[in-house]
Amino acid sequence: MLVISLNDCAEFVAGDNTILREILHPDIQSLQFRYSLAHAVVKPGEVSLPHRLATSEVYYILEGTGIMQVDDEKAEVGPGSTVCITPHSVQSIRNTGRTDLKFLCIVDPAWRAEDEEVL
């Protein structure tokens, strides 16, 4: 069994300007998973930079409120919202609340820098 505390995961600013912590990634742990799992934070009033991945991604909103944009579509999101993002879609998320917008990102296959383009 593998148990990982979020506090043990290094925090960094991703290329799209979100604050990330990689929780699970086959390049970090010796896992037989195809996917990666990260915890993301967007501060109040901020927006992630538009970007696209060559892979599929799912956001699961934990806390806060925001507007998710995928290509030309926009939707309000909040705790319990799940957003499915198909490969090559241009995406960004704006924090519209007064607290941190926190969400999980699942990327399949696992996120790699060369699969992401920040626009």
C-alpha positions in Angstrom: 0.0 0.0 0.0 1.2 3.5 -0.8 -0.1 6.4 1.3 1.0 9.9 0.3 0.3 13.1 2.3 -0.3 16.3 0.2 2.0 18.1 2.6 4.9 15.8 1.5 4.5 16.7 -2.1 6.6 19.6 -3.4 4.8 22.7 -4.4 5.7 24.5 -7.7 4.2 26.9 -10.2 3.2 25.2 -13.4 3.6 26.6 -16.9 -0.1 27.6 -16.9 0.5 29.6 -13.6 -1.3 27.3 -11.3 0.2 26.1 -8.0 0.7 22.4 -8.3 1.7 19.4 -6.3 2.3 16.1 -8.1 0.7 13.5 -5.9 1.0 10.4 -8.1 3.2 10.1 -11.2 4.8 7.0 -12.6 8.0 9.0 -13.1 8.1 9.9 -9.3 7.0 6.6 -7.7 7.5 3.2 -9.1 3.8 2.7 -10.1 2.2 0.7 -12.8 -0.4 3.5 -13.5 -0.8 5.2 -16.9 -2.2 8.3 -15.3 -0.9 11.1 -13.1 -2.7 12.9 -10.2 -2.0 16.5 -9.1 -3.5 19.0 -6.7 -3.9 22.5 -8.1 -4.6 25.9 -6.6 -5.6 29.1 -8.4 -5.7 32.2 -6.1 -8.7 34.5 -5.9 -9.1 36.7 -8.9 -6.4 34.8 -10.9 -6.8 32.6 -14.0 -4.6 29.8 -15.4 -3.0 30.6 -18.7 -4.7 29.1 -21.7 -3.0 25.8 -22.5 -3.6 22.5 -24.2 -2.5 19.0 -23.6 -1.9 16.2 -26.1 -3.6 13.9 -23.5 -7.0 13.8 -21.8 -7.5 15.5 -18.4 -10.1 15.6 -15.7 -10.5 18.3 -13.1 -12.4 17.6 -9.9 -13.2 20.7 -7.9 -12.6 20.4 -4.2 -13.0 24.0 -2.9 -13.9 27.4 -4.2 -15.7 28.7 -7.3 -14.7 29.5 -10.8 -15.3 29.6 -14.5 -13.9 26.8 -16.6 -13.3 27.4 -20.3 -12.6 24.6 -22.7 -12.3 25.8 -26.3 -15.4 28.1 -26.8 -17.4 26.7 -24.0 -17.6 28.2 -20.5 -19.2 26.8 -17.3 -19.4 27.7 -13.6 -17.7 25.2 -11.4 -17.6 24.6 -7.7 -17.1 21.8 -5.1 -18.1 18.4 -6.6 -17.9 19.6 -10.2 -16.0 17.3 -12.6 -14.7 18.7 -15.9 -13.6 16.3 -18.7 -11.2 17.8 -21.1 -10.4 16.0 -24.4 -6.9 16.0 -25.9 -5.8 19.2 -27.7 -8.6 21.4 -26.2 -7.6 24.9 -25.2 -8.4 25.2 -21.5 -8.2 27.7 -18.6 -9.9 28.2 -15.2 -10.6 31.5 -13.5 -11.1 31.8 -9.7 -14.3 33.9 -9.3 -14.4 33.5 -5.5 -12.8 35.0 -2.4 -10.9 31.9 -1.4 -8.4 29.6 -3.1 -9.9 27.4 -6.0 -8.6 23.9 -5.3 -8.9 21.0 -7.6 -7.5 17.6 -8.6 -6.1 17.0 -12.1 -6.0 13.5 -13.5 -4.0 13.2 -16.8 -4.0 10.1 -18.9 -1.5 9.1 -20.0 0.6 10.7 -17.3 1.5 14.4 -17.7 4.7 15.2 -19.5 6.1 18.7 -20.2 6.4 17.9 -23.9 2.6 17.1 -24.1 1.6 20.6 -22.9 1.6 23.8 -24.8 1.0 27.1 -23.0 -0.6 29.6 -25.3 
